[in-house]
Amino acid sequence: MDATTTFRRALHTHPELTWQEEETAAAVRAGLNSASLTWRACAGTGTLATLAPGAAGRHIALRADLDALPITEASGRQWSSANPGCMHACGHDGHTATLMAAAFWLKQHEEQLPGPVTLLFQPAEEGGHGAKKMIEDGALKGIDAIYGWHNWPAIPFGQALCPDGAVMAGNGTFEIFLKGQGGHASQPEACRDPVLAASAITLALQQIVARRLAPQHAAVVSLTSIEAPSGPTVIPDTAKMGGSIRLAQSEDREIINALIEDVAVNTAAAYGVSAEVRLQPRYDATVNHASEAALMRAALHAELGADWQTANTPTPIMASEDFSYYLKEIPGAFALIGADDGKGHNIPCHSPRYDFNDSLIPIVTRLYARLAGAPLP
């Protein structure tokens, strides 16, 4: 696995943002060429390769994501990003390298595979709906089931999570544009203060989850930014707010979005301010299919041992994944696999100090071999 680790760290040093993964795609395709695997481009910078296409058994797919995040790295690793303001802060470099390791191993044992195995190297997971574009470009054609995973620093190394049903939440974003009437800070009665309205809206939005949704419905409404640039003696005319939602049940999206608009517009009106709300849906919840989740749990048990299931991680995780698109189309399962080995790999994803735990590469390569019905490395 030393070559795979080197490959992973090279990807880490040269990250690329969503829909810009040209060098990453070239590295993936060069690797597939060296493994004597035929591939085709899919959704631009995505790549598909199929092993044992003529095998009679069930056709499965294994997926990795390629893109990085607009974050300035502060991990201090020797292989830190050489691209300013861009970083593999979610471990997609590790996911890609692991699928490449599986590609080499499965190719060596292609004649022993009971059914075809398609490898999906997918771009644009970080908000770019890359999975949707892969599906539109035929990535799931002829495939019976799909499997994926994500490293998870909050779970101990050697443990994992793969439930039936929702494993990760759906998400969305919102913006609220407030228009008041600015003026001199000494004359608030002559103004209609959008900053005060924004503050009230921030507090009022919290009652959506606390008082308007049933407690059995896991959801989050987070107000993450307020912009109202002004001088210390000036009440501004306008303010802009932004935030995100997370939901375990996709049917709650319409309810939450309607409540955000209702709360924002009516709270703003109480302060003499108008509000315009713009809602952006992102991903639905990632919902495992029971039979495929059972197969993946069996493989995790065989690989990690009897104590593989994490006991302290509630489901669904409130982060989101565009793997949800695949699971809406065909059966499949997605697992979160623990990275925290007590050696600094507990730093959460999307942190500038994050780094992927390379010890996961051989574990997940063997996991993929088990799912594919191949001999173990």
C-alpha positions as CSV (number, residue, x, y, z in Angstrom):
1,M,0.0,0.0,0.0
2,D,3.0,2.3,0.0
3,A,2.4,3.3,-3.6
4,T,-1.2,4.1,-2.8
5,T,-0.3,6.3,0.1
6,T,2.2,8.1,-2.1
7,F,-0.6,8.5,-4.7
8,R,-3.0,9.8,-2.0
9,R,-0.5,12.4,-0.8
10,A,0.2,13.6,-4.3
11,L,-3.5,14.2,-4.7
12,H,-3.5,16.0,-1.4
13,T,-0.7,18.3,-2.5
14,H,-2.6,19.2,-5.7
15,P,-6.3,19.6,-4.8
16,E,-8.9,20.9,-7.2
17,L,-12.2,22.4,-6.5
18,T,-15.7,21.2,-7.6
19,W,-15.9,20.7,-11.5
20,Q,-12.2,21.7,-11.8
21,E,-10.7,18.3,-11.2
22,E,-8.7,18.1,-14.5
23,E,-5.4,17.1,-13.0
24,T,-7.1,14.7,-10.6
25,A,-9.0,13.1,-13.4
26,A,-5.7,12.8,-15.4
27,A,-4.0,11.1,-12.5
28,V,-6.9,8.7,-12.0
29,R,-7.0,7.8,-15.7
30,A,-3.2,7.3,-15.8
31,G,-3.5,4.9,-12.9
32,L,-6.2,3.0,-14.6
33,N,-4.1,2.8,-17.7
34,S,-1.2,1.4,-15.7
35,A,-3.6,-1.2,-14.3
36,S,-4.6,-2.1,-17.9
37,L,-8.2,-1.1,-17.2
38,T,-10.3,0.4,-19.9
39,W,-12.2,3.5,-18.9
40,R,-14.4,6.2,-20.2
41,A,-15.0,9.8,-19.1
42,C,-18.3,10.5,-17.4
43,A,-19.7,13.9,-16.4
44,G,-16.6,15.6,-17.6
45,T,-13.9,15.0,-15.0
46,G,-15.5,11.8,-13.8
47,T,-14.3,8.4,-14.9
48,L,-15.9,4.9,-15.2
49,A,-14.1,1.6,-15.4
50,T,-15.7,-1.9,-15.4
51,L,-14.0,-5.2,-14.5
52,A,-15.3,-8.6,-15.6
53,P,-18.0,-7.1,-17.8
54,G,-19.0,-10.5,-19.0
55,A,-19.3,-12.2,-15.6
56,A,-22.8,-13.7,-14.9
57,G,-23.3,-12.5,-11.4
58,R,-24.7,-9.4,-9.8
59,H,-23.2,-6.1,-11.1
60,I,-22.0,-3.8,-8.3
61,A,-20.5,-0.4,-8.4
62,L,-18.0,1.2,-6.0
63,R,-17.7,5.0,-5.8
64,A,-15.1,7.6,-4.8
65,D,-15.3,11.4,-4.9
66,L,-12.6,13.6,-6.3
67,D,-13.0,17.3,-5.4
68,A,-11.5,19.5,-2.7
69,L,-12.7,22.5,-0.7
70,P,-12.0,26.2,-0.8
71,I,-10.0,26.1,2.5
72,T,-6.5,27.3,3.2
73,E,-4.6,24.3,4.7
74,A,-3.1,24.5,8.2
75,S,-2.4,20.8,8.9
76,G,1.4,21.2,8.8
77,R,1.8,18.0,6.9
78,Q,4.7,17.5,4.5
79,W,2.2,16.9,1.7
80,S,0.1,20.0,2.4
81,S,-1.7,21.7,-0.4
82,A,0.4,23.5,-2.9
83,N,-2.7,25.3,-4.2
84,P,-3.5,28.4,-2.1
85,G,-7.0,28.5,-0.8
86,C,-7.8,24.9,-1.9
87,M,-7.5,21.8,0.3
88,H,-8.6,18.2,0.5
89,A,-10.2,18.8,3.9
90,C,-12.8,16.0,3.6
91,G,-10.6,13.0,2.6
92,H,-11.7,12.7,-1.0
93,D,-8.1,12.2,-1.8
94,G,-8.1,9.1,0.4
95,H,-11.4,7.8,-1.0
96,T,-9.9,8.2,-4.5
97,A,-6.6,6.5,-3.6
98,T,-8.5,3.6,-1.9
99,L,-10.6,3.0,-5.0
100,M,-7.5,3.0,-7.1
101,A,-5.9,0.4,-4.8
102,A,-9.0,-1.7,-5.2
103,A,-8.8,-1.2,-9.0
104,F,-5.3,-2.7,-9.1
105,W,-6.2,-5.6,-6.9
106,L,-9.5,-6.5,-8.6
107,K,-7.8,-6.3,-12.0
108,Q,-5.3,-8.9,-10.8
109,H,-8.2,-11.2,-9.8
110,E,-10.6,-10.2,-12.6
111,E,-11.2,-13.8,-13.7
112,Q,-12.3,-14.8,-10.2
113,L,-15.0,-12.0,-9.9
114,P,-18.5,-13.5,-9.7
115,G,-20.0,-10.5,-11.4
116,P,-19.1,-7.2,-13.0
117,V,-17.6,-4.4,-10.9
118,T,-17.8,-0.8,-12.0
119,L,-15.6,1.8,-10.4
120,L,-17.0,5.3,-10.3
121,F,-14.6,8.2,-9.8
122,Q,-17.0,11.0,-9.3
123,P,-16.4,14.8,-9.4
124,A,-18.2,17.6,-7.6
125,E,-19.5,16.0,-4.4
126,E,-19.0,19.2,-2.5
127,G,-22.3,20.9,-3.4
128,G,-21.9,20.4,-7.2
129,H,-24.4,17.5,-7.6
130,G,-21.7,15.4,-9.3
131,A,-23.6,12.2,-8.6
132,K,-26.6,13.5,-10.4
133,K,-24.5,14.4,-13.5
134,M,-22.8,10.9,-13.4
135,I,-26.3,9.3,-13.4
136,E,-27.4,11.5,-16.3
137,D,-24.3,10.4,-18.2
138,G,-25.2,6.7,-17.7
139,A,-23.0,5.8,-14.8
140,L,-25.6,3.4,-13.3
141,K,-26.6,1.7,-16.5
142,G,-26.8,-2.1,-15.9
143,I,-25.7,-1.8,-12.3
144,D,-27.6,-3.8,-9.7
145,A,-26.2,-2.2,-6.4
146,I,-23.8,0.5,-5.4
147,Y,-21.6,0.9,-2.3
148,G,-19.6,3.8,-0.9
149,W,-18.0,5.1,2.3
150,H,-16.7,8.2,4.0
151,N,-13.9,8.4,6.5
152,W,-15.2,9.8,9.8
153,P,-12.8,11.4,12.4
154,A,-15.5,11.3,15.1
155,I,-15.6,7.5,15.1
156,P,-12.7,5.5,16.6
157,F,-10.4,3.7,14.2
158,G,-11.6,0.1,13.8
159,Q,-15.3,1.0,14.1
160,A,-17.9,2.0,11.6
161,L,-21.5,2.9,11.0
162,C,-23.8,1.4,8.4
163,P,-27.5,1.4,9.4
164,D,-30.6,0.5,7.6
165,G,-32.4,3.7,6.5
166,A,-30.9,7.2,6.8
167,V,-27.2,7.3,7.5
168,M,-26.6,11.0,6.6
169,A,-29.0,13.9,6.5
170,G,-30.3,16.0,3.6
171,N,-29.4,19.6,3.4
172,G,-30.2,23.0,1.9
173,T,-29.2,26.6,2.2
174,F,-31.0,29.9,2.5
175,E,-30.4,33.6,2.1
176,I,-32.5,36.4,3.6
177,F,-32.3,39.9,2.2
178,L,-33.5,42.6,4.5
179,K,-34.4,46.2,3.4
180,G,-34.9,48.9,6.0
181,Q,-34.2,52.6,6.2
182,G,-30.8,53.7,7.3
183,G,-29.8,56.8,9.0
184,H,-27.9,58.4,11.9
185,A,-27.3,56.1,14.9
186,S,-28.5,58.9,17.2
187,Q,-31.9,58.9,15.6
188,P,-33.1,55.3,15.6
189,E,-36.8,56.4,15.6
190,A,-36.2,57.9,12.1
191,C,-34.8,54.6,10.8
192,R,-36.0,51.0,10.2
193,D,-33.1,49.0,11.4
194,P,-32.3,45.9,9.4
195,V,-29.5,44.9,11.9
196,L,-32.1,44.7,14.7
197,A,-34.4,42.8,12.5
198,A,-31.7,40.3,11.6
199,S,-30.9,39.7,15.2
200,A,-34.6,39.0,16.0
201,I,-34.8,36.7,13.0
202,T,-31.8,34.8,14.2
203,L,-33.5,34.0,17.5
204,A,-36.9,33.4,15.9
205,L,-35.5,30.8,13.5
206,Q,-34.5,28.6,16.4
207,Q,-38.2,27.9,17.2
208,I,-38.7,26.0,14.0
209,V,-36.9,22.9,15.3
210,A,-37.8,23.5,18.9
211,R,-41.5,24.2,18.5
212,R,-42.7,23.6,14.9
213,L,-41.3,20.1,14.2
214,A,-42.1,16.9,16.0
215,P,-39.1,15.9,18.2
216,Q,-38.9,12.5,16.4
217,H,-37.9,14.4,13.2
218,A,-34.2,15.2,13.4
219,A,-33.4,18.6,11.8
220,V,-31.1,21.5,12.1
221,V,-31.6,25.2,11.1
222,S,-28.3,27.1,11.4
223,L,-27.9,30.8,10.8
224,T,-24.3,31.1,9.8
225,S,-23.8,34.7,8.6
226,I,-25.1,38.2,8.9
227,E,-23.7,40.9,6.7
228,A,-24.6,44.6,7.3
229,P,-21.4,46.7,6.7
230,S,-21.7,50.2,8.0
231,G,-20.0,52.8,10.1
232,P,-20.1,53.0,13.9
233,T,-22.5,55.9,13.7
234,V,-24.6,54.7,10.8
235,I,-27.6,52.4,10.7
236,P,-27.5,50.7,7.3
237,D,-30.3,50.4,4.8
238,T,-29.8,46.7,4.2
239,A,-28.6,43.4,5.7
240,K,-28.0,40.0,4.3
241,M,-28.3,36.7,6.3
242,G,-27.4,33.2,5.3
243,G,-27.6,29.7,6.7
244,S,-28.2,26.0,6.1
245,I,-30.7,23.3,7.0
246,R,-30.2,19.6,7.7
247,L,-33.0,17.1,7.7
248,A,-33.3,13.4,8.3
249,Q,-36.5,13.0,6.4
250,S,-36.7,14.5,2.9
251,E,-40.4,15.2,3.3
252,D,-39.6,17.8,6.0
253,R,-37.8,20.0,3.5
254,E,-40.9,21.8,2.3
255,I,-42.1,22.3,5.8
256,I,-38.8,23.8,7.1
257,N,-38.4,26.0,4.0
258,A,-41.9,27.4,4.4
259,L,-41.3,28.1,8.0
260,I,-38.0,29.9,7.3
261,E,-39.8,32.2,4.9
262,D,-42.8,32.7,7.3
263,V,-40.6,33.5,10.3
264,A,-38.2,35.8,8.4
265,V,-40.9,37.9,6.6
266,N,-43.2,38.3,9.6
267,T,-40.4,39.0,12.1
268,A,-38.9,41.6,9.8
269,A,-42.3,43.2,9.4
270,A,-42.6,43.6,13.1
271,Y,-39.5,45.9,12.9
272,G,-40.7,47.8,9.9
273,V,-38.3,46.0,7.6
274,S,-39.0,43.9,4.5
275,A,-37.5,40.5,3.9
276,E,-36.9,38.4,0.8
277,V,-36.0,34.8,1.2
278,R,-34.2,32.7,-1.3
279,L,-34.1,28.9,-0.7
280,Q,-31.6,26.5,-2.4
281,P,-32.2,22.8,-2.0
282,R,-29.0,20.7,-2.1
283,Y,-29.0,17.0,-1.2
284,D,-31.6,14.6,0.1
285,A,-30.9,12.3,3.0
286,T,-28.6,9.3,2.2
287,V,-30.9,6.4,2.8
288,N,-29.4,2.9,2.9
289,H,-31.3,-0.1,1.4
290,A,-31.7,-2.8,4.1
291,S,-30.4,-5.8,2.1
292,E,-27.3,-4.0,0.8
293,A,-26.6,-2.4,4.2
294,A,-26.7,-5.9,5.7
295,L,-24.1,-7.1,3.1
296,M,-21.9,-4.2,3.9
297,R,-22.3,-4.7,7.7
298,A,-21.3,-8.4,7.2
299,A,-18.2,-7.2,5.3
300,L,-17.4,-4.7,8.0
301,H,-17.8,-7.3,10.7
302,A,-15.5,-9.7,8.8
303,E,-12.9,-7.0,8.3
304,L,-13.0,-5.1,11.6
305,G,-14.1,-7.8,14.1
306,A,-17.0,-8.3,16.4
307,D,-16.8,-4.9,18.0
308,W,-16.9,-3.0,14.7
309,Q,-20.1,-1.1,15.4
310,T,-19.7,2.3,17.0
311,A,-21.9,2.7,20.0
312,N,-21.7,6.4,20.5
313,T,-22.7,7.8,17.1
314,P,-26.4,8.6,16.7
315,T,-27.9,8.3,13.2
316,P,-28.4,10.0,10.9
317,I,-25.2,12.0,10.9
318,M,-26.4,15.5,10.2
319,A,-23.8,16.1,7.5
320,S,-24.8,15.4,3.9
321,E,-23.7,13.5,0.9
322,D,-24.6,13.4,-2.8
323,F,-24.3,9.6,-2.7
324,S,-28.0,10.1,-1.9
325,Y,-28.7,10.4,-5.7
326,Y,-27.4,6.9,-6.3
327,L,-29.5,5.4,-3.5
328,K,-32.6,7.0,-4.9
329,E,-32.0,5.2,-8.2
330,I,-30.8,1.7,-7.3
331,P,-30.2,-0.4,-4.2
332,G,-27.0,0.3,-2.2
333,A,-25.4,1.2,1.0
334,F,-23.1,3.9,2.4
335,A,-20.8,3.5,5.5
336,L,-19.0,5.9,7.8
337,I,-15.7,4.3,8.8
338,G,-13.7,5.6,11.8
339,A,-10.5,7.5,11.4
340,D,-9.6,8.5,15.0
341,D,-6.5,6.4,16.0
342,G,-5.4,8.7,18.8
343,K,-2.6,10.1,16.6
344,G,-4.2,13.3,15.4
345,H,-6.8,11.9,13.1
346,N,-9.7,13.2,15.2
347,I,-9.7,16.6,13.5
348,P,-13.1,16.9,11.9
349,C,-13.7,17.1,8.1
350,H,-13.7,20.6,6.7
351,S,-11.2,21.8,9.2
352,P,-8.0,23.5,7.8
353,R,-6.1,21.1,10.2
354,Y,-7.6,17.9,8.9
355,D,-5.7,15.1,7.2
356,F,-6.8,11.7,6.0
357,N,-5.8,8.6,7.9
358,D,-3.8,6.5,5.4
359,S,-4.2,3.4,7.6
360,L,-7.8,3.2,6.3
361,I,-6.6,2.4,2.7
362,P,-5.8,-1.3,3.2
363,I,-8.9,-1.8,5.4
364,V,-11.3,-0.4,2.8
365,T,-9.5,-2.1,-0.1
366,R,-10.1,-5.4,1.6
367,L,-13.7,-4.3,2.3
368,Y,-14.2,-3.6,-1.4
369,A,-12.7,-7.0,-2.2
370,R,-15.2,-8.7,0.1
371,L,-18.1,-6.8,-1.5
372,A,-16.9,-7.8,-5.0
373,G,-16.4,-11.4,-4.1
374,A,-12.7,-11.3,-4.8
375,P,-9.8,-12.9,-2.8
376,L,-8.4,-10.6,-0.1
377,P,-5.2,-8.7,-0.4
